[in-house]
Amino acid sequence: MSGMQDVIIIGGGLAGLAAATALAEQGLRPLLLESRDRLGGRASSFEDARQGETIDNCQHVSMGCCTALAQWCRSVGIADLFRVEPELTFIGPEGQQCRFSADRLPAPFHLTRAFARLTYFSWGERFRLALGLRKLARTPAETLRGRSFLTWLQENGQGPRLQERFWHVVLVSAISETLDQIDAAHARKVFVDGFLANRRAWEVHIPQVPLGDLYGPRVQSRLAALGGEVRLLAGVERVELAGEGEAAGITLRNGERLEARDIVAAVPHHRVLDLLPESVAASPFFSRIARIESAPIASVHLWFDRPITDLPHATLIGTLSQWVFRRPSEESPPAVSAQSNEGTEAEGNGPRGAYYQVVISASRGVREQGQEATIAAVVEELSRVWPVARGARLLHGRVVIEQKAVFSARPGIDELRPPQTTPISGLHLAGDWTHTGWPSTMEGAVRSGYLAAESILRRRGAPRSILPPDLPVEPLARWAFGL
């Protein structure tokens, strides 16, 4: 091998980027290798050739409870590229538009009136919902781990309407799974950390630039300024071991070999075992990773000849469409009169029309339904919610499906998630699928990168805590739920 490196990080997604920046800030010299021509991993963008416009593979959002992601964004200089939303809008099955925003009361009472404004529930259902939230918060996570959340809901008075119109709506967006396939401890994490423990936790932070710009040049420049290096189009073929107990380096797909003191494999769970010798991949520590399953997310990208709503985003209840996002800018590009082709394509180039993205999580049936049928179904749903859409012409539409968008948080998932420190000396893992205590999110990815960096520092005899603290549990929430 040649070229001894301080640290090699395999993968330029958020986990790898967080590990690289954290280590560089501690004075190490990380070399980050990314197989694609851009950074960001699954949080990526592409150019729609028909419209000549850069759009995200799928809309990503953060929340106030995502303290590690927020710290990392500040450290690399991109925190100003997010907008904090003052309220959410839930649109009920009969078209009820319910504004969801916090009062000035401390947690957990800051959202009391917000929940009360969900008028597609009866007062009796809202009362049972409050009891369900209280029971969930007061149940220790360890007693929930490994259980189906649907079973827990059924045992605690949360009937089909509450399941479909509240619990599913929140969790499918956060975890991208159906209620029967969600570990109850993960569901508790979403509601306690995301809504109940701190009054800032629920706030939604939406990127105001394409993800490719968000996690691209600024991040790479910051890493270079800290002494790190990024190599794009540098796919790694395998991790080289000295025997079976110590990592020695890596071999790139082009045959180049590099030595390193430490290696971080910050790649998806379905890729990591391919980097290892078969005997190592078959060991108990690593073999369980193969049992982690994935869940898909679909995004439907639509350009109309006119705006169909002024809302920046909205959550739809009881529809295939789950979350609708308007272009994150002050004004949409001017409309044009190009004739659409079967409602899915428009002629000409350049950004045009009013753009909306519709997110469908846990979207296992979308691929079988097909592009045209999915677009038609979504447009029909939007027309029922916003009648102005009936008079709008669809200039262009496309469906993007990420089959392995997130890991599936099925009951018992945490038994399969490995820690960042491995039995192979010098080999560390990062990725939202590793043991972070969080579901498959940008926050989980950044946390894993920080924890991998901590693992390296411990190995070198310089332990340091990099992971920031969670938002504090407010006193009334601690009293009400025993948190």
LINFENLIN-V49897 format. One line per field, one symbol per residue. ss: DSSP state (H for helix, E for strand, L for the rest). phi: phi as a letter, one per 30 degrees, with the letter a starting at -180 (. if undefined). burial: 1 if it has 24 or more other C-alpha atoms within 12 Angstrom, else 0. Layout:
BEGIN
ss = ???
phi = ???
burial = ???
END
This chain:
BEGIN
ss = LEEEEEEEEELLLHHHHHHHHHHHHLLLLEEEELLLLLLLLLLLEEEELLLLEEEELLLLEEELLLHHHHHHHHHHLLHHHEEEELLEEEELLLLLEEEELLLLLLLLHHHHHHHHLLLLLLHHHHHHHHHHHHHHHHLLHHHHLLLEHHHHHHHLLLLHHHHHHHHHHHHHHHHLLLHHHLEHHHHHHHHHHHHHLLLLLLLEEEELLLHHHHLLHHHHHHHHHLLLEEELLLLEEEEEELLLLEEEEEEELLLLEEEEEEEEELLLHHHHHHHLLHHHHLLHHHHHHHHLLEEEEEEEEEEELLLLLLLLEEEELLLLLLEEEELLLLLLLLLLLLLEELLLEELLLLLLLEEEEEEEELLLLHHHHLHHHHHHHHHHHHHHHLHHHHHLLEEEEEEEEEEEEEELLLLLHHHLLLLLELLLELEEELLLLLLLLLLLLHHHHHHHHHHHHHHHHHHLLLLLLLLLLLLLLLHHHHHHHLL
phi = .bidcdbcccjcdddddddddddddcjdcdcccbdccacjiddbbacdddcibdbdeadcbcbddddddddddddcibddcccdddacbccdecidccdcbcdddddcddceddddddddcdddddddddddddddddceeddcdjcddddddddbicdeddddcbededddddchbdedccdddddeeddddcbcdbdcddecccdcbeddddccedddddddddjdbbbdhbdcdacccciccbdclbcdddjdbbdadbbcccbdddcddddceedddddeddddddddccbcbcbccbccdadcacddaacccibddcbcbdedbdbddddbcdddchibbbdjbjeaiccbcccbdhcdcddddjdddddddddddddddbeeddcdcddaaaccccdcdbddddeieddcdddddcddeicbcbkddddbibddbdddddeddddddddddddcibdadcddddedddedddddcid
burial = 000011111111111111111111110111111110011111111101011011111111111111111111101101101101101111111010011111000111111101111111100011011101111111101001111111011000111011111111111111111111111111111111111111111111111111111111011101110111111101111111100001111111000011111111111111111111100110001111111111111111111111111011111111111111111100010011010100111100001111111111111101100011011101111101110010011111111111111111111111011111110111111111111111111111111111111111100000000110011011001001101
END
